[in-house]
């Protein structure tokens, strides 16, 4: 999903989405399907996805989501295989072909987390809880989020000290490859980091 090719990516996604059986997509994604639309949560906001048009709107405001958000939602519907969670966390590099995208993933997702929260875990805690995260047991502090119903994403932070600089990681369930292309997880991780940064601004 290269930035310079988003319109083509959307066109292809819409074509694939319109050809799939809506009832199959509903159970595989965990969405509700009724009256020609899917209903689910995306990044903690309730959304509606029309079928077969593939228009994605915020259910509360009625506003259409942006281009990248729309593509991610459509890709979720297209690629979701319905696999159960494996309850085993893996890193981005362990996703299929993850090593190819590790540099943009690190720049877009990991470094902003380290920069803002690496030396202030209490701020990370406040922002994560305000954004709906669930406390986990990894690193010095970690929180799990569900940007899609069947995609848990765990943000992990290690505080810096005199010997080591702060560090961060983002973990995915081992079933993640059955729900989105690996490249999309770089976008999704960046969106989660951005959401936390926005929440951080409201808890200062």
ZARO-473958 format. One record per residue: residue in three letters; x, y, z of N, C-alpha, C in turn. Coordinates in nm, 2 decimals. Example, Ala and Ser with C-alpha at 12.3 -4.5 7.8 and 13.67 -1.06 7.14 Angstrom:
residues 2
["Ala", [1.32, -0.57, 0.78], [1.23, -0.45, 0.78], [1.32, -0.33, 0.78]]
["Ser", [1.28, -0.22, 0.71], [1.37, -0.11, 0.71], [1.29, 0.00, 0.79]]
//
This chain:
residues 204
["Unk", [0.08, -0.12, 0.00], [0.00, 0.00, 0.00], [0.09, 0.12, 0.00]]
["Unk", [0.16, 0.14, -0.11], [0.26, 0.25, -0.12], [0.18, 0.39, -0.12]]
["Unk", [0.24, 0.49, -0.06], [0.17, 0.62, -0.06], [0.13, 0.67, -0.19]]
["Unk", [0.22, 0.65, -0.29], [0.20, 0.71, -0.42], [0.09, 0.63, -0.51]]
["Unk", [0.04, 0.52, -0.45], [-0.04, 0.44, -0.53], [-0.18, 0.41, -0.46]]
["Unk", [-0.22, 0.50, -0.37], [-0.33, 0.47, -0.29], [-0.46, 0.47, -0.37]]
["Unk", [-0.48, 0.55, -0.47], [-0.60, 0.55, -0.55], [-0.62, 0.41, -0.62]]
["Unk", [-0.51, 0.36, -0.68], [-0.51, 0.23, -0.74], [-0.54, 0.12, -0.64]]
["Unk", [-0.48, 0.13, -0.53], [-0.50, 0.04, -0.42], [-0.65, 0.03, -0.38]]
["Unk", [-0.71, 0.15, -0.36], [-0.85, 0.16, -0.33], [-0.94, 0.10, -0.43]]
["Unk", [-0.91, 0.13, -0.56], [-0.99, 0.07, -0.67], [-0.99, -0.08, -0.67]]
["Unk", [-0.87, -0.13, -0.65], [-0.86, -0.28, -0.65], [-0.93, -0.34, -0.53]]
["Unk", [-0.92, -0.27, -0.41], [-0.98, -0.32, -0.29], [-1.14, -0.32, -0.31]]
["Unk", [-1.19, -0.21, -0.37], [-1.33, -0.20, -0.39], [-1.38, -0.31, -0.48]]
["Unk", [-1.31, -0.34, -0.58], [-1.35, -0.45, -0.67], [-1.35, -0.58, -0.60]]
["Unk", [-1.25, -0.61, -0.52], [-1.24, -0.74, -0.45], [-1.35, -0.75, -0.35]]
["Unk", [-1.37, -0.64, -0.28], [-1.47, -0.64, -0.17], [-1.61, -0.66, -0.23]]
["Unk", [-1.64, -0.60, -0.34], [-1.78, -0.62, -0.40], [-1.81, -0.76, -0.45]]
["Unk", [-1.70, -0.84, -0.47], [-1.72, -0.97, -0.52], [-1.74, -1.08, -0.41]]
["Unk", [-1.71, -1.04, -0.29], [-1.72, -1.14, -0.18], [-1.86, -1.15, -0.13]]
["Unk", [-1.88, -1.27, -0.07], [-2.01, -1.29, 0.00], [-2.02, -1.22, 0.13]]
["Unk", [-2.11, -1.13, 0.15], [-2.12, -1.05, 0.27], [-2.13, -1.13, 0.40]]
["Unk", [-2.21, -1.24, 0.40], [-2.22, -1.32, 0.52], [-2.09, -1.39, 0.56]]
["Unk", [-2.01, -1.43, 0.46], [-1.88, -1.49, 0.49], [-1.79, -1.38, 0.55]]
["Unk", [-1.79, -1.26, 0.49], [-1.70, -1.16, 0.55], [-1.74, -1.12, 0.69]]
["Unk", [-1.87, -1.13, 0.72], [-1.92, -1.09, 0.85], [-1.86, -1.18, 0.96]]
["Unk", [-1.87, -1.31, 0.94], [-1.83, -1.40, 1.04], [-1.67, -1.41, 1.05]]
["Unk", [-1.61, -1.39, 0.94], [-1.46, -1.39, 0.94], [-1.40, -1.27, 1.01]]
["Unk", [-1.47, -1.15, 1.00], [-1.42, -1.03, 1.06], [-1.47, -1.00, 1.20]]
["Unk", [-1.58, -1.07, 1.24], [-1.65, -1.04, 1.36], [-1.74, -0.92, 1.35]]
["Unk", [-1.77, -0.87, 1.23], [-1.86, -0.76, 1.21], [-2.01, -0.81, 1.21]]
["Unk", [-2.10, -0.72, 1.23], [-2.24, -0.75, 1.22], [-2.29, -0.70, 1.08]]
["Unk", [-2.36, -0.78, 1.01], [-2.41, -0.75, 0.88], [-2.56, -0.74, 0.88]]
["Unk", [-2.62, -0.63, 0.84], [-2.76, -0.62, 0.83], [-2.80, -0.50, 0.73]]
["Unk", [-2.91, -0.52, 0.66], [-2.96, -0.42, 0.57], [-2.85, -0.36, 0.48]]
["Unk", [-2.77, -0.44, 0.42], [-2.67, -0.40, 0.32], [-2.55, -0.32, 0.38]]
["Unk", [-2.52, -0.33, 0.51], [-2.41, -0.27, 0.57], [-2.35, -0.36, 0.68]]
["Unk", [-2.22, -0.34, 0.70], [-2.15, -0.40, 0.81], [-2.13, -0.30, 0.92]]
["Unk", [-2.13, -0.35, 1.04], [-2.11, -0.26, 1.16], [-2.00, -0.33, 1.25]]
["Unk", [-1.91, -0.25, 1.28], [-1.80, -0.29, 1.37], [-1.72, -0.17, 1.43]]
["Unk", [-1.62, -0.20, 1.51], [-1.54, -0.09, 1.56], [-1.40, -0.10, 1.49]]
["Unk", [-1.36, 0.02, 1.46], [-1.22, 0.04, 1.40], [-1.15, 0.15, 1.48]]
["Unk", [-1.04, 0.12, 1.54], [-0.97, 0.22, 1.62], [-1.06, 0.28, 1.72]]
["Unk", [-1.14, 0.20, 1.79], [-1.23, 0.23, 1.90], [-1.35, 0.32, 1.85]]
["Unk", [-1.36, 0.34, 1.72], [-1.48, 0.42, 1.68], [-1.58, 0.33, 1.60]]
["Unk", [-1.71, 0.34, 1.63], [-1.80, 0.26, 1.55], [-1.81, 0.30, 1.41]]
["Unk", [-1.80, 0.20, 1.32], [-1.81, 0.24, 1.18], [-1.91, 0.16, 1.10]]
["Unk", [-1.95, 0.21, 0.99], [-2.05, 0.14, 0.90], [-1.98, 0.13, 0.77]]
["Unk", [-1.99, 0.01, 0.71], [-1.93, -0.02, 0.58], [-2.04, -0.07, 0.48]]
["Unk", [-2.08, 0.01, 0.38], [-2.18, -0.03, 0.29], [-2.14, -0.14, 0.20]]
["Unk", [-2.23, -0.23, 0.16], [-2.20, -0.33, 0.07], [-2.30, -0.33, -0.05]]
["Unk", [-2.25, -0.34, -0.17], [-2.11, -0.36, -0.22], [-2.03, -0.24, -0.24]]
["Unk", [-2.08, -0.12, -0.21], [-2.01, 0.01, -0.25], [-1.88, 0.03, -0.17]]
["Unk", [-1.87, -0.03, -0.05], [-1.75, -0.01, 0.02], [-1.72, 0.13, 0.08]]
["Unk", [-1.83, 0.20, 0.10], [-1.82, 0.34, 0.16], [-1.81, 0.32, 0.31]]
["Unk", [-1.71, 0.38, 0.38], [-1.68, 0.36, 0.52], [-1.71, 0.49, 0.59]]
["Unk", [-1.80, 0.49, 0.69], [-1.84, 0.61, 0.76], [-1.83, 0.58, 0.91]]
["Unk", [-1.81, 0.69, 0.98], [-1.82, 0.69, 1.13], [-1.97, 0.68, 1.16]]
["Unk", [-2.01, 0.58, 1.23], [-2.15, 0.56, 1.26], [-2.21, 0.67, 1.34]]
["Unk", [-2.14, 0.73, 1.43], [-2.19, 0.84, 1.51], [-2.20, 0.97, 1.44]]
["Unk", [-2.10, 1.01, 1.36], [-2.10, 1.14, 1.29], [-2.15, 1.13, 1.15]]
["Unk", [-2.15, 1.01, 1.09], [-2.19, 1.00, 0.95], [-2.08, 1.05, 0.85]]
["Unk", [-1.96, 1.09, 0.90], [-1.86, 1.13, 0.81], [-1.78, 1.01, 0.76]]
["Unk", [-1.74, 1.03, 0.63], [-1.66, 0.92, 0.57], [-1.52, 0.93, 0.62]]
["Unk", [-1.46, 0.81, 0.64], [-1.32, 0.80, 0.68], [-1.23, 0.83, 0.57]]
["Unk", [-1.10, 0.87, 0.61], [-1.00, 0.91, 0.51], [-0.96, 0.79, 0.42]]
["Unk", [-0.88, 0.82, 0.32], [-0.84, 0.72, 0.22], [-0.77, 0.60, 0.28]]
["Unk", [-0.66, 0.63, 0.36], [-0.59, 0.52, 0.42], [-0.67, 0.43, 0.51]]
["Unk", [-0.75, 0.50, 0.60], [-0.84, 0.43, 0.69], [-0.94, 0.34, 0.61]]
["Unk", [-0.99, 0.39, 0.50], [-1.09, 0.32, 0.42], [-1.02, 0.19, 0.36]]
["Unk", [-0.90, 0.21, 0.31], [-0.83, 0.10, 0.25], [-0.80, -0.01, 0.35]]
["Unk", [-0.76, 0.03, 0.47], [-0.73, -0.06, 0.58], [-0.86, -0.14, 0.61]]
["Unk", [-0.97, -0.07, 0.62], [-1.10, -0.14, 0.66], [-1.13, -0.24, 0.55]]
["Unk", [-1.13, -0.20, 0.42], [-1.16, -0.29, 0.31], [-1.06, -0.41, 0.31]]
["Unk", [-0.94, -0.38, 0.33], [-0.84, -0.49, 0.33], [-0.87, -0.59, 0.44]]
["Unk", [-0.92, -0.54, 0.56], [-0.96, -0.63, 0.66], [-1.07, -0.72, 0.62]]
["Unk", [-1.17, -0.67, 0.55], [-1.28, -0.75, 0.50], [-1.23, -0.85, 0.40]]
["Unk", [-1.15, -0.80, 0.31], [-1.10, -0.89, 0.20], [-1.01, -1.00, 0.24]]
["Unk", [-0.93, -0.97, 0.34], [-0.82, -1.07, 0.38], [-0.86, -1.16, 0.50]]
["Unk", [-0.95, -1.11, 0.58], [-0.98, -1.19, 0.70], [-1.02, -1.33, 0.67]]
["Unk", [-0.95, -1.42, 0.74], [-0.98, -1.56, 0.71], [-1.06, -1.63, 0.82]]
["Unk", [-1.08, -1.56, 0.93], [-1.16, -1.61, 1.04], [-1.08, -1.70, 1.14]]
["Unk", [-0.95, -1.70, 1.13], [-0.87, -1.79, 1.22], [-0.89, -1.74, 1.36]]
["Unk", [-0.90, -1.84, 1.46], [-0.90, -1.80, 1.60], [-0.77, -1.74, 1.64]]
["Unk", [-0.77, -1.66, 1.75], [-0.65, -1.61, 1.81], [-0.56, -1.72, 1.86]]
["Unk", [-0.43, -1.71, 1.84], [-0.34, -1.82, 1.88], [-0.28, -1.79, 2.02]]
["Unk", [-0.31, -1.66, 2.07], [-0.26, -1.62, 2.20], [-0.11, -1.64, 2.21]]
["Unk", [-0.04, -1.61, 2.10], [0.11, -1.61, 2.10], [0.15, -1.49, 2.02]]
["Unk", [0.22, -1.40, 2.09], [0.26, -1.28, 2.03], [0.39, -1.29, 1.95]]
["Unk", [0.39, -1.22, 1.84], [0.51, -1.22, 1.75], [0.54, -1.07, 1.72]]
["Unk", [0.66, -1.05, 1.68], [0.71, -0.91, 1.64], [0.67, -0.89, 1.49]]
["Unk", [0.68, -0.76, 1.45], [0.65, -0.73, 1.31], [0.74, -0.81, 1.21]]
["Unk", [0.87, -0.82, 1.25], [0.96, -0.90, 1.16], [0.92, -1.04, 1.14]]
["Unk", [0.85, -1.10, 1.23], [0.80, -1.24, 1.22], [0.68, -1.25, 1.14]]
["Unk", [0.61, -1.14, 1.10], [0.50, -1.15, 1.01], [0.55, -1.19, 0.87]]
["Unk", [0.47, -1.25, 0.78], [0.51, -1.29, 0.65], [0.58, -1.17, 0.58]]
["Unk", [0.71, -1.18, 0.54], [0.77, -1.07, 0.47], [0.80, -0.95, 0.56]]
["Unk", [0.79, -0.96, 0.69], [0.80, -0.85, 0.77], [0.94, -0.78, 0.77]]
["Unk", [1.04, -0.86, 0.74], [1.18, -0.80, 0.74], [1.19, -0.69, 0.62]]
["Unk", [1.11, -0.71, 0.52], [1.11, -0.62, 0.41], [1.07, -0.48, 0.45]]
["Unk", [0.97, -0.47, 0.54], [0.91, -0.34, 0.58], [0.95, -0.29, 0.71]]
["Unk", [1.06, -0.36, 0.77], [1.09, -0.33, 0.91], [1.14, -0.18, 0.93]]
["Unk", [1.21, -0.13, 0.83], [1.26, 0.01, 0.85], [1.14, 0.11, 0.85]]
["Unk", [1.05, 0.11, 0.75], [0.94, 0.20, 0.76], [0.85, 0.18, 0.89]]
["Unk", [0.84, 0.05, 0.93], [0.76, 0.02, 1.05], [0.83, 0.08, 1.17]]
["Unk", [0.96, 0.07, 1.18], [1.03, 0.13, 1.29], [1.02, 0.28, 1.29]]
["Unk", [1.03, 0.34, 1.18], [1.03, 0.49, 1.17], [0.88, 0.54, 1.20]]
["Unk", [0.78, 0.47, 1.15], [0.65, 0.52, 1.16], [0.58, 0.48, 1.30]]
["Unk", [0.63, 0.37, 1.36], [0.56, 0.32, 1.48], [0.64, 0.32, 1.60]]
["Unk", [0.76, 0.27, 1.60], [0.84, 0.25, 1.72], [0.91, 0.38, 1.77]]
["Unk", [0.97, 0.45, 1.68], [1.05, 0.57, 1.72], [0.96, 0.68, 1.79]]
["Unk", [0.84, 0.70, 1.73], [0.75, 0.80, 1.80], [0.71, 0.76, 1.94]]
["Unk", [0.69, 0.63, 1.97], [0.66, 0.58, 2.10], [0.78, 0.60, 2.20]]
["Unk", [0.90, 0.57, 2.15], [1.02, 0.59, 2.23], [1.04, 0.74, 2.26]]
["Unk", [1.02, 0.82, 2.16], [1.05, 0.96, 2.18], [0.95, 1.03, 2.28]]
["Unk", [0.83, 0.99, 2.28], [0.73, 1.05, 2.36], [0.71, 0.99, 2.50]]
["Unk", [0.73, 0.86, 2.50], [0.69, 0.79, 2.63], [0.81, 0.71, 2.69]]
["Unk", [0.92, 0.70, 2.62], [1.03, 0.62, 2.67], [1.09, 0.66, 2.81]]
["Unk", [1.08, 0.79, 2.84], [1.12, 0.84, 2.97], [1.01, 0.88, 3.06]]
["Unk", [0.89, 0.84, 3.03], [0.77, 0.88, 3.11], [0.67, 0.77, 3.10]]
["Unk", [0.69, 0.66, 3.17], [0.59, 0.55, 3.16], [0.46, 0.59, 3.22]]
["Unk", [0.45, 0.68, 3.32], [0.32, 0.72, 3.37], [0.24, 0.79, 3.27]]
["Unk", [0.30, 0.87, 3.18], [0.23, 0.93, 3.08], [0.18, 0.83, 2.98]]
["Unk", [0.26, 0.73, 2.95], [0.22, 0.62, 2.86], [0.10, 0.55, 2.92]]
["Unk", [0.10, 0.53, 3.04], [-0.01, 0.46, 3.11], [-0.14, 0.54, 3.10]]
["Unk", [-0.13, 0.67, 3.13], [-0.25, 0.75, 3.12], [-0.31, 0.76, 2.98]]
["Unk", [-0.22, 0.78, 2.88], [-0.26, 0.79, 2.74], [-0.32, 0.66, 2.69]]
["Unk", [-0.26, 0.54, 2.73], [-0.30, 0.41, 2.68], [-0.44, 0.38, 2.74]]
["Unk", [-0.46, 0.41, 2.87], [-0.59, 0.39, 2.93], [-0.70, 0.48, 2.88]]
["Unk", [-0.66, 0.60, 2.85], [-0.76, 0.69, 2.79], [-0.80, 0.65, 2.65]]
["Unk", [-0.71, 0.58, 2.58], [-0.74, 0.53, 2.45], [-0.80, 0.39, 2.45]]
["Unk", [-0.83, 0.34, 2.57], [-0.90, 0.21, 2.57], [-0.81, 0.09, 2.58]]
["Unk", [-0.69, 0.11, 2.61], [-0.60, -0.01, 2.62], [-0.62, -0.09, 2.74]]
["Unk", [-0.58, -0.22, 2.73], [-0.58, -0.31, 2.84], [-0.44, -0.35, 2.89]]
["Unk", [-0.41, -0.34, 3.01], [-0.28, -0.36, 3.07], [-0.23, -0.50, 3.04]]
["Unk", [-0.11, -0.52, 2.99], [-0.05, -0.65, 2.97], [0.08, -0.66, 3.05]]
["Unk", [0.15, -0.77, 3.04], [0.26, -0.81, 3.13], [0.40, -0.79, 3.07]]
["Unk", [0.41, -0.73, 2.95], [0.54, -0.73, 2.87], [0.62, -0.61, 2.90]]
["Unk", [0.75, -0.62, 2.90], [0.84, -0.50, 2.92], [0.82, -0.44, 3.05]]
["Unk", [0.85, -0.31, 3.06], [0.83, -0.24, 3.18], [0.68, -0.19, 3.19]]
["Unk", [0.62, -0.17, 3.08], [0.48, -0.14, 3.07], [0.42, -0.17, 2.93]]
["Unk", [0.31, -0.23, 2.92], [0.25, -0.26, 2.79], [0.10, -0.26, 2.80]]
["Unk", [0.04, -0.23, 2.68], [-0.11, -0.22, 2.67], [-0.15, -0.28, 2.54]]
["Unk", [-0.26, -0.36, 2.54], [-0.32, -0.42, 2.42], [-0.44, -0.34, 2.37]]
["Unk", [-0.44, -0.32, 2.24], [-0.56, -0.25, 2.18], [-0.61, -0.34, 2.07]]
["Unk", [-0.74, -0.32, 2.04], [-0.80, -0.39, 1.93], [-0.85, -0.29, 1.82]]
["Unk", [-0.76, -0.26, 1.72], [-0.80, -0.17, 1.62], [-0.91, -0.23, 1.53]]
["Unk", [-0.91, -0.36, 1.52], [-1.02, -0.43, 1.45], [-1.06, -0.54, 1.55]]
["Unk", [-1.18, -0.60, 1.53], [-1.23, -0.70, 1.63], [-1.15, -0.82, 1.65]]
["Unk", [-1.07, -0.86, 1.54], [-1.00, -0.98, 1.56], [-0.85, -0.96, 1.54]]
["Unk", [-0.80, -0.83, 1.56], [-0.66, -0.80, 1.55], [-0.62, -0.73, 1.68]]
["Unk", [-0.57, -0.81, 1.78], [-0.51, -0.74, 1.90], [-0.36, -0.69, 1.87]]
["Unk", [-0.33, -0.58, 1.91], [-0.20, -0.52, 1.90], [-0.15, -0.47, 2.03]]
["Unk", [-0.03, -0.52, 2.07], [0.02, -0.48, 2.20], [0.14, -0.39, 2.19]]
["Unk", [0.14, -0.27, 2.26], [0.25, -0.18, 2.26], [0.33, -0.20, 2.39]]
["Unk", [0.46, -0.21, 2.37], [0.54, -0.25, 2.48], [0.65, -0.14, 2.50]]
["Unk", [0.68, -0.09, 2.62], [0.78, 0.00, 2.65], [0.87, -0.04, 2.75]]
["Unk", [1.00, -0.01, 2.74], [1.10, -0.03, 2.84], [1.16, 0.11, 2.87]]
["Unk", [1.16, 0.14, 3.00], [1.22, 0.27, 3.04], [1.37, 0.27, 3.03]]
["Unk", [1.42, 0.39, 3.00], [1.56, 0.40, 2.99], [1.63, 0.42, 3.13]]
["Unk", [1.75, 0.38, 3.14], [1.83, 0.40, 3.26], [1.97, 0.45, 3.23]]
["Unk", [2.06, 0.44, 3.33], [2.20, 0.49, 3.30], [2.27, 0.40, 3.21]]
["Unk", [2.23, 0.28, 3.19], [2.30, 0.19, 3.11], [2.24, 0.17, 2.97]]
["Unk", [2.11, 0.17, 2.96], [2.04, 0.15, 2.84], [1.94, 0.26, 2.81]]
["Unk", [1.93, 0.29, 2.68], [1.83, 0.39, 2.64], [1.69, 0.33, 2.64]]
["Unk", [1.58, 0.41, 2.64], [1.45, 0.35, 2.64], [1.42, 0.28, 2.50]]
["Unk", [1.33, 0.19, 2.51], [1.30, 0.11, 2.39], [1.15, 0.08, 2.38]]
["Unk", [1.11, 0.03, 2.27], [0.97, 0.00, 2.25], [0.95, -0.11, 2.14]]
["Unk", [0.84, -0.17, 2.15], [0.81, -0.27, 2.04], [0.66, -0.28, 2.03]]
["Unk", [0.62, -0.34, 1.92], [0.47, -0.36, 1.89], [0.46, -0.51, 1.86]]
["Unk", [0.37, -0.58, 1.93], [0.35, -0.72, 1.91], [0.21, -0.75, 1.85]]
["Unk", [0.21, -0.86, 1.77], [0.08, -0.90, 1.71], [0.06, -1.04, 1.74]]
["Unk", [-0.07, -1.08, 1.74], [-0.10, -1.22, 1.76], [-0.05, -1.30, 1.64]]
["Unk", [-0.01, -1.43, 1.66], [0.05, -1.51, 1.56], [-0.05, -1.53, 1.44]]
["Unk", [-0.18, -1.51, 1.47], [-0.28, -1.52, 1.36], [-0.29, -1.40, 1.27]]
["Unk", [-0.21, -1.30, 1.30], [-0.23, -1.17, 1.23], [-0.22, -1.18, 1.08]]
["Unk", [-0.13, -1.27, 1.03], [-0.11, -1.29, 0.89], [-0.24, -1.34, 0.81]]
["Unk", [-0.34, -1.38, 0.89], [-0.46, -1.43, 0.83], [-0.57, -1.32, 0.82]]
["Unk", [-0.53, -1.20, 0.86], [-0.63, -1.09, 0.86], [-0.59, -0.97, 0.78]]
["Unk", [-0.46, -0.94, 0.76], [-0.42, -0.82, 0.68], [-0.29, -0.85, 0.62]]
["Unk", [-0.26, -0.79, 0.50], [-0.12, -0.80, 0.45], [-0.02, -0.73, 0.54]]
["Unk", [0.10, -0.78, 0.55], [0.20, -0.74, 0.64], [0.22, -0.59, 0.63]]
["Unk", [0.23, -0.53, 0.51], [0.25, -0.39, 0.49], [0.14, -0.31, 0.56]]
["Unk", [0.02, -0.36, 0.56], [-0.08, -0.28, 0.63], [-0.06, -0.27, 0.78]]
["Unk", [0.01, -0.36, 0.84], [0.03, -0.35, 0.98], [0.13, -0.24, 1.02]]
["Unk", [0.21, -0.20, 0.92], [0.29, -0.08, 0.94], [0.21, 0.05, 0.95]]
["Unk", [0.11, 0.05, 0.87], [0.01, 0.17, 0.87], [-0.07, 0.16, 1.00]]
["Unk", [-0.12, 0.04, 1.04], [-0.20, 0.02, 1.15], [-0.12, 0.06, 1.28]]
["Unk", [0.00, 0.01, 1.29], [0.08, 0.05, 1.40], [0.11, 0.19, 1.42]]
["Unk", [0.13, 0.26, 1.30], [0.15, 0.40, 1.30], [0.03, 0.48, 1.35]]
["Unk", [-0.09, 0.43, 1.31], [-0.22, 0.49, 1.35], [-0.24, 0.48, 1.50]]
["Unk", [-0.20, 0.36, 1.55], [-0.21, 0.34, 1.70], [-0.12, 0.43, 1.77]]
["Unk", [0.01, 0.44, 1.72], [0.10, 0.54, 1.79], [0.05, 0.68, 1.78]]
["Unk", [-0.01, 0.72, 1.67], [-0.06, 0.85, 1.65], [-0.18, 0.87, 1.75]]
["Unk", [-0.26, 0.77, 1.77], [-0.38, 0.78, 1.86], [-0.33, 0.81, 2.00]]
["Unk", [-0.22, 0.73, 2.04], [-0.17, 0.75, 2.17], [-0.11, 0.89, 2.19]]
["Unk", [-0.04, 0.94, 2.09], [0.02, 1.07, 2.09], [-0.09, 1.18, 2.11]]
["Unk", [-0.21, 1.16, 2.04], [-0.32, 1.25, 2.05], [-0.38, 1.24, 2.19]]
["Unk", [-0.39, 1.12, 2.25], [-0.44, 1.10, 2.38], [-0.35, 1.16, 2.48]]
["Unk", [-0.22, 1.15, 2.46], [-0.12, 1.21, 2.55], [-0.13, 1.36, 2.56]]
["Unk", [-0.17, 1.42, 2.45], [-0.19, 1.57, 2.46], [-0.31, 1.61, 2.54]]
["Unk", [-0.40, 1.52, 2.57], [-0.52, 1.55, 2.65], [-0.50, 1.51, 2.80]]
["Unk", [-0.40, 1.44, 2.83], [-0.38, 1.40, 2.97], [-0.27, 1.48, 3.04]]
["Unk", [-0.20, 1.56, 2.97], [-0.09, 1.64, 3.03], [-0.15, 1.74, 3.13]]
//
